Amino acid sequence: MTYKEYISNELSDLYMSPGKISNLLEGIKQAEGINPDDEVDVSVAKKALYNSFSSILPKANVSEGKFSVSWLTDNILTWYSLLANELGLPNVLEDNTLKDYTPTW
């Protein structure tokens, strides 16, 4: 299986168009030095997806008459969170606010 096939399969559940996947692969090729037609190293492919997450997020909803497209953003964010945990990398979307517990001391 190639990087192109692996990444296309991973992103198929997120309903990314083939053109968007092609653009993402080109970005990964330039940023990570990965040839999309090479044999896949799954850990390298997952890290490339993690690093390219901002390109994966859907940008807009579409609605025309009775036709509507919406995105399951929570599912995409959960996928990213699981990927970050699996790789041992920080989840930059996680809410890490510090709370002031001084009054409870």
VMD Tcl script that builds the backbone (N, CA, C; Angstrom):
set m [mol new atoms 315]
animate dup $m
set s [atomselect $m all]
$s set {name element resname resid chain x y z} {
  {N N MET 1 A 0.851 -1.178 0.000}
  {CA C MET 1 A 0.000 0.000 0.000}
  {C C MET 1 A 0.894 1.238 0.000}
  {N N THR 2 A 0.519 2.232 -0.770}
  {CA C THR 2 A 1.301 3.466 -0.862}
  {C C THR 2 A 0.778 4.505 0.133}
  {N N TYR 3 A 1.565 5.566 0.310}
  {CA C TYR 3 A 1.122 6.671 1.168}
  {C C TYR 3 A -0.192 7.252 0.647}
  {N N LYS 4 A -0.281 7.387 -0.673}
  {CA C LYS 4 A -1.492 7.956 -1.283}
  {C C LYS 4 A -2.713 7.108 -0.948}
  {N N GLU 5 A -2.597 5.794 -1.089}
  {CA C GLU 5 A -3.717 4.897 -0.782}
  {C C GLU 5 A -4.061 4.945 0.700}
  {N N TYR 6 A -3.044 4.899 1.550}
  {CA C TYR 6 A -3.281 4.899 2.995}
  {C C TYR 6 A -3.975 6.184 3.440}
  {N N ILE 7 A -3.448 7.325 3.009}
  {CA C ILE 7 A -4.012 8.612 3.428}
  {C C ILE 7 A -5.411 8.792 2.845}
  {N N SER 8 A -5.624 8.372 1.614}
  {CA C SER 8 A -6.962 8.446 1.012}
  {C C SER 8 A -7.955 7.599 1.798}
  {N N ASN 9 A -7.544 6.399 2.198}
  {CA C ASN 9 A -8.418 5.532 2.999}
  {C C ASN 9 A -8.711 6.142 4.366}
  {N N GLU 10 A -7.699 6.703 5.008}
  {CA C GLU 10 A -7.889 7.311 6.326}
  {C C GLU 10 A -8.862 8.485 6.265}
  {N N LEU 11 A -8.789 9.266 5.199}
  {CA C LEU 11 A -9.603 10.481 5.101}
  {C C LEU 11 A -10.942 10.261 4.409}
  {N N SER 12 A -11.189 9.051 3.904}
  {CA C SER 12 A -12.449 8.805 3.201}
  {C C SER 12 A -13.651 8.961 4.126}
  {N N ASP 13 A -13.514 8.610 5.390}
  {CA C ASP 13 A -14.621 8.773 6.343}
  {C C ASP 13 A -14.910 10.236 6.646}
  {N N LEU 14 A -13.971 11.113 6.331}
  {CA C LEU 14 A -14.167 12.543 6.574}
  {C C LEU 14 A -14.725 13.241 5.334}
  {N N TYR 15 A -15.051 12.450 4.308}
  {CA C TYR 15 A -15.661 12.957 3.071}
  {C C TYR 15 A -14.842 14.058 2.407}
  {N N MET 16 A -13.540 13.857 2.350}
  {CA C MET 16 A -12.676 14.801 1.634}
  {C C MET 16 A -12.699 14.457 0.152}
  {N N SER 17 A -12.769 15.466 -0.677}
  {CA C SER 17 A -12.793 15.251 -2.124}
  {C C SER 17 A -11.422 14.759 -2.594}
  {N N PRO 18 A -11.392 14.035 -3.718}
  {CA C PRO 18 A -10.099 13.586 -4.258}
  {C C PRO 18 A -9.146 14.751 -4.537}
  {N N GLY 19 A -9.687 15.877 -4.983}
  {CA C GLY 19 A -8.839 17.047 -5.232}
  {C C GLY 19 A -8.213 17.578 -3.958}
  {N N LYS 20 A -8.992 17.611 -2.882}
  {CA C LYS 20 A -8.490 18.079 -1.582}
  {C C LYS 20 A -7.416 17.117 -1.064}
  {N N ILE 21 A -7.644 15.819 -1.224}
  {CA C ILE 21 A -6.652 14.824 -0.799}
  {C C ILE 21 A -5.377 14.974 -1.625}
  {N N SER 22 A -5.526 15.232 -2.916}
  {CA C SER 22 A -4.362 15.438 -3.780}
  {C C SER 22 A -3.555 16.657 -3.336}
  {N N ASN 23 A -4.255 17.739 -3.001}
  {CA C ASN 23 A -3.573 18.941 -2.493}
  {C C ASN 23 A -2.872 18.654 -1.173}
  {N N LEU 24 A -3.533 17.906 -0.300}
  {CA C LEU 24 A -2.945 17.543 0.988}
  {C C LEU 24 A -1.688 16.704 0.781}
  {N N LEU 25 A -1.759 15.740 -0.132}
  {CA C LEU 25 A -0.593 14.898 -0.421}
  {C C LEU 25 A 0.569 15.718 -0.965}
  {N N GLU 26 A 0.268 16.702 -1.789}
  {CA C GLU 26 A 1.328 17.573 -2.320}
  {C C GLU 26 A 1.966 18.375 -1.190}
  {N N GLY 27 A 1.136 18.867 -0.270}
  {CA C GLY 27 A 1.661 19.596 0.886}
  {C C GLY 27 A 2.516 18.708 1.773}
  {N N ILE 28 A 2.063 17.474 1.984}
  {CA C ILE 28 A 2.826 16.514 2.790}
  {C C ILE 28 A 4.143 16.184 2.088}
  {N N LYS 29 A 4.090 16.041 0.775}
  {CA C LYS 29 A 5.309 15.744 0.006}
  {C C LYS 29 A 6.346 16.843 0.200}
  {N N GLN 30 A 5.905 18.092 0.146}
  {CA C GLN 30 A 6.831 19.213 0.300}
  {C C GLN 30 A 7.296 19.370 1.745}
  {N N ALA 31 A 6.385 19.248 2.700}
  {CA C ALA 31 A 6.731 19.491 4.102}
  {C C ALA 31 A 7.493 18.333 4.737}
  {N N GLU 32 A 7.088 17.111 4.410}
  {CA C GLU 32 A 7.654 15.935 5.076}
  {C C GLU 32 A 8.658 15.182 4.207}
  {N N GLY 33 A 8.721 15.518 2.920}
  {CA C GLY 33 A 9.625 14.803 2.022}
  {C C GLY 33 A 9.164 13.392 1.712}
  {N N ILE 34 A 7.856 13.175 1.733}
  {CA C ILE 34 A 7.287 11.851 1.484}
  {C C ILE 34 A 6.786 11.792 0.043}
  {N N ASN 35 A 7.184 10.751 -0.676}
  {CA C ASN 35 A 6.665 10.522 -2.023}
  {C C ASN 35 A 5.363 9.732 -1.891}
  {N N PRO 36 A 4.232 10.258 -2.382}
  {CA C PRO 36 A 2.945 9.575 -2.233}
  {C C PRO 36 A 2.902 8.173 -2.835}
  {N N ASP 37 A 3.790 7.867 -3.774}
  {CA C ASP 37 A 3.782 6.557 -4.425}
  {C C ASP 37 A 4.718 5.550 -3.759}
  {N N ASP 38 A 5.437 5.950 -2.711}
  {CA C ASP 38 A 6.308 5.029 -1.975}
  {C C ASP 38 A 5.478 4.112 -1.086}
  {N N GLU 39 A 6.090 2.989 -0.709}
  {CA C GLU 39 A 5.451 2.061 0.229}
  {C C GLU 39 A 5.247 2.773 1.561}
  {N N VAL 40 A 4.069 2.593 2.159}
  {CA C VAL 40 A 3.699 3.344 3.357}
  {C C VAL 40 A 4.419 2.832 4.606}
  {N N ASP 41 A 4.876 3.755 5.424}
  {CA C ASP 41 A 5.286 3.497 6.802}
  {C C ASP 41 A 4.182 4.153 7.628}
  {N N VAL 42 A 3.347 3.337 8.271}
  {CA C VAL 42 A 2.128 3.831 8.915}
  {C C VAL 42 A 2.421 4.909 9.946}
  {N N SER 43 A 3.461 4.744 10.742}
  {CA C SER 43 A 3.753 5.754 11.767}
  {C C SER 43 A 4.148 7.087 11.129}
  {N N VAL 44 A 4.876 7.048 10.026}
  {CA C VAL 44 A 5.251 8.275 9.315}
  {C C VAL 44 A 4.008 8.917 8.698}
  {N N ALA 45 A 3.119 8.104 8.133}
  {CA C ALA 45 A 1.890 8.625 7.526}
  {C C ALA 45 A 0.996 9.272 8.580}
  {N N LYS 46 A 0.876 8.640 9.743}
  {CA C LYS 46 A 0.046 9.206 10.811}
  {C C LYS 46 A 0.623 10.526 11.310}
  {N N LYS 47 A 1.939 10.589 11.440}
  {CA C LYS 47 A 2.551 11.844 11.882}
  {C C LYS 47 A 2.357 12.939 10.833}
  {N N ALA 48 A 2.422 12.578 9.560}
  {CA C ALA 48 A 2.183 13.553 8.493}
  {C C ALA 48 A 0.746 14.061 8.547}
  {N N LEU 49 A -0.219 13.183 8.823}
  {CA C LEU 49 A -1.615 13.609 8.971}
  {C C LEU 49 A -1.770 14.527 10.175}
  {N N TYR 50 A -1.110 14.182 11.273}
  {CA C TYR 50 A -1.144 15.021 12.479}
  {C C TYR 50 A -0.609 16.416 12.161}
  {N N ASN 51 A 0.517 16.468 11.466}
  {CA C ASN 51 A 1.138 17.755 11.137}
  {C C ASN 51 A 0.319 18.566 10.136}
  {N N SER 52 A -0.517 17.892 9.353}
  {CA C SER 52 A -1.309 18.568 8.319}
  {C C SER 52 A -2.758 18.775 8.736}
  {N N PHE 53 A -3.055 18.652 10.017}
  {CA C PHE 53 A -4.447 18.662 10.467}
  {C C PHE 53 A -5.190 19.935 10.098}
  {N N SER 54 A -4.523 21.069 10.104}
  {CA C SER 54 A -5.224 22.318 9.777}
  {C C SER 54 A -5.764 22.292 8.350}
  {N N SER 55 A -5.161 21.519 7.474}
  {CA C SER 55 A -5.662 21.389 6.103}
  {C C SER 55 A -6.833 20.426 6.007}
  {N N ILE 56 A -6.995 19.583 7.019}
  {CA C ILE 56 A -8.045 18.569 7.000}
  {C C ILE 56 A -9.377 19.125 7.502}
  {N N LEU 57 A -9.322 20.100 8.393}
  {CA C LEU 57 A -10.560 20.648 8.950}
  {C C LEU 57 A -11.445 21.229 7.855}
  {N N PRO 58 A -12.740 20.898 7.865}
  {CA C PRO 58 A -13.638 21.496 6.876}
  {C C PRO 58 A -13.793 22.985 7.133}
  {N N LYS 59 A -13.904 23.744 6.065}
  {CA C LYS 59 A -13.930 25.196 6.198}
  {C C LYS 59 A -15.333 25.788 6.245}
  {N N ALA 60 A -16.322 25.146 5.609}
  {CA C ALA 60 A -17.643 25.770 5.545}
  {C C ALA 60 A -18.728 24.719 5.372}
  {N N ASN 61 A -19.944 25.098 5.727}
  {CA C ASN 61 A -21.126 24.286 5.462}
  {C C ASN 61 A -21.765 24.793 4.177}
  {N N VAL 62 A -22.428 23.913 3.462}
  {CA C VAL 62 A -23.087 24.285 2.218}
  {C C VAL 62 A -24.569 23.995 2.364}
  {N N SER 63 A -25.405 24.918 1.950}
  {CA C SER 63 A -26.844 24.709 1.994}
  {C C SER 63 A -27.479 25.405 0.804}
  {N N GLU 64 A -28.200 24.642 -0.011}
  {CA C GLU 64 A -28.900 25.200 -1.168}
  {C C GLU 64 A -30.279 24.574 -1.233}
  {N N GLY 65 A -31.294 25.371 -0.964}
  {CA C GLY 65 A -32.655 24.850 -0.994}
  {C C GLY 65 A -32.802 23.695 -0.032}
  {N N LYS 66 A -33.183 22.537 -0.567}
  {CA C LYS 66 A -33.348 21.357 0.284}
  {C C LYS 66 A -32.069 20.531 0.374}
  {N N PHE 67 A -31.033 20.947 -0.348}
  {CA C PHE 67 A -29.752 20.251 -0.308}
  {C C PHE 67 A -28.880 20.887 0.759}
  {N N SER 68 A -28.324 20.072 1.618}
  {CA C SER 68 A -27.497 20.599 2.700}
  {C C SER 68 A -26.317 19.670 2.944}
  {N N VAL 69 A -25.180 20.248 3.211}
  {CA C VAL 69 A -23.996 19.480 3.593}
  {C C VAL 69 A -23.544 20.004 4.939}
  {N N SER 70 A -23.376 19.113 5.885}
  {CA C SER 70 A -22.849 19.529 7.183}
  {C C SER 70 A -21.736 18.563 7.559}
  {N N TRP 71 A -20.898 18.987 8.454}
  {CA C TRP 71 A -19.740 18.191 8.849}
  {C C TRP 71 A -19.878 17.779 10.302}
  {N N LEU 72 A -19.440 16.587 10.594}
  {CA C LEU 72 A -19.426 16.099 11.963}
  {C C LEU 72 A -18.100 16.523 12.586}
  {N N THR 73 A -18.023 17.804 12.889}
  {CA C THR 73 A -16.779 18.382 13.390}
  {C C THR 73 A -16.313 17.680 14.656}
  {N N ASP 74 A -17.255 17.298 15.521}
  {CA C ASP 74 A -16.868 16.589 16.745}
  {C C ASP 74 A -16.142 15.289 16.419}
  {N N ASN 75 A -16.604 14.582 15.389}
  {CA C ASN 75 A -15.935 13.336 14.997}
  {C C ASN 75 A -14.529 13.603 14.472}
  {N N ILE 76 A -14.364 14.667 13.713}
  {CA C ILE 76 A -13.046 15.012 13.180}
  {C C ILE 76 A -12.100 15.381 14.319}
  {N N LEU 77 A -12.602 16.149 15.288}
  {CA C LEU 77 A -11.775 16.540 16.431}
  {C C LEU 77 A -11.428 15.332 17.298}
  {N N THR 78 A -12.376 14.398 17.433}
  {CA C THR 78 A -12.103 13.170 18.187}
  {C C THR 78 A -11.045 12.340 17.475}
  {N N TRP 79 A -11.149 12.238 16.150}
  {CA C TRP 79 A -10.148 11.512 15.365}
  {C C TRP 79 A -8.767 12.121 15.587}
  {N N TYR 80 A -8.679 13.447 15.545}
  {CA C TYR 80 A -7.404 14.136 15.763}
  {C C TYR 80 A -6.878 13.871 17.176}
  {N N SER 81 A -7.766 13.933 18.155}
  {CA C SER 81 A -7.364 13.700 19.544}
  {C C SER 81 A -6.804 12.288 19.721}
  {N N LEU 82 A -7.491 11.304 19.149}
  {CA C LEU 82 A -7.007 9.923 19.236}
  {C C LEU 82 A -5.671 9.755 18.520}
  {N N LEU 83 A -5.524 10.405 17.379}
  {CA C LEU 83 A -4.265 10.344 16.632}
  {C C LEU 83 A -3.127 10.959 17.441}
  {N N ALA 84 A -3.376 12.111 18.046}
  {CA C ALA 84 A -2.350 12.770 18.862}
  {C C ALA 84 A -1.955 11.885 20.045}
  {N N ASN 85 A -2.950 11.287 20.713}
  {CA C ASN 85 A -2.655 10.405 21.848}
  {C C ASN 85 A -1.864 9.183 21.407}
  {N N GLU 86 A -2.241 8.603 20.269}
  {CA C GLU 86 A -1.548 7.420 19.762}
  {C C GLU 86 A -0.084 7.722 19.449}
  {N N LEU 87 A 0.170 8.913 18.918}
  {CA C LEU 87 A 1.537 9.297 18.563}
  {C C LEU 87 A 2.319 9.859 19.744}
  {N N GLY 88 A 1.631 10.109 20.862}
  {CA C GLY 88 A 2.296 10.701 22.020}
  {C C GLY 88 A 2.632 12.162 21.810}
  {N N LEU 89 A 1.869 12.822 20.948}
  {CA C LEU 89 A 2.086 14.236 20.637}
  {C C LEU 89 A 0.981 15.070 21.283}
  {N N PRO 90 A 1.231 16.352 21.513}
  {CA C PRO 90 A 0.221 17.178 22.187}
  {C C PRO 90 A -1.005 17.412 21.305}
  {N N ASN 91 A -2.156 17.425 21.938}
  {CA C ASN 91 A -3.404 17.766 21.262}
  {C C ASN 91 A -3.563 19.273 21.379}
  {N N VAL 92 A -3.220 19.992 20.332}
  {CA C VAL 92 A -3.224 21.455 20.391}
  {C C VAL 92 A -4.635 22.031 20.442}
  {N N LEU 93 A -5.646 21.206 20.206}
  {CA C LEU 93 A -7.027 21.682 20.258}
  {C C LEU 93 A -7.657 21.490 21.630}
  {N N GLU 94 A -6.967 20.807 22.507}
  {CA C GLU 94 A -7.492 20.523 23.837}
  {C C GLU 94 A -7.532 21.792 24.677}
  {N N ASP 95 A -8.584 21.936 25.450}
  {CA C ASP 95 A -8.727 23.099 26.326}
  {C C ASP 95 A -7.895 22.860 27.582}
  {N N ASN 96 A -6.785 23.554 27.689}
  {CA C ASN 96 A -5.875 23.388 28.822}
  {C C ASN 96 A -5.837 24.634 29.695}
  {N N THR 97 A -6.978 25.203 29.980}
  {CA C THR 97 A -7.002 26.413 30.793}
  {C C THR 97 A -6.696 26.094 32.246}
  {N N LEU 98 A -5.922 26.958 32.840}
  {CA C LEU 98 A -5.623 26.825 34.256}
  {C C LEU 98 A -6.767 27.434 35.054}
  {N N LYS 99 A -7.159 26.743 36.067}
  {CA C LYS 99 A -8.240 27.228 36.912}
  {C C LYS 99 A -7.638 27.719 38.226}
  {N N ASP 100 A -8.184 28.778 38.748}
  {CA C ASP 100 A -7.709 29.338 40.012}
  {C C ASP 100 A -8.468 28.678 41.160}
  {N N TYR 101 A -7.785 27.823 41.904}
  {CA C TYR 101 A -8.391 27.135 43.037}
  {C C TYR 101 A -7.940 27.733 44.367}
  {N N THR 102 A -7.422 28.951 44.337}
  {CA C THR 102 A -6.936 29.598 45.549}
  {C C THR 102 A -7.988 29.646 46.652}
  {N N PRO 103 A -9.249 29.987 46.364}
  {CA C PRO 103 A -10.244 30.062 47.440}
  {C C PRO 103 A -10.491 28.733 48.151}
  {N N THR 104 A -10.163 27.609 47.515}
  {CA C THR 104 A -10.421 26.314 48.145}
  {C C THR 104 A -9.299 25.875 49.077}
  {N N TRP 105 A -8.209 26.616 49.128}
  {CA C TRP 105 A -7.092 26.229 50.000}
  {C C TRP 105 A -7.393 26.558 51.405}
}
mol reanalyze $m
mol bondsrecalc $m
mol representation Tube
mol addrep $m
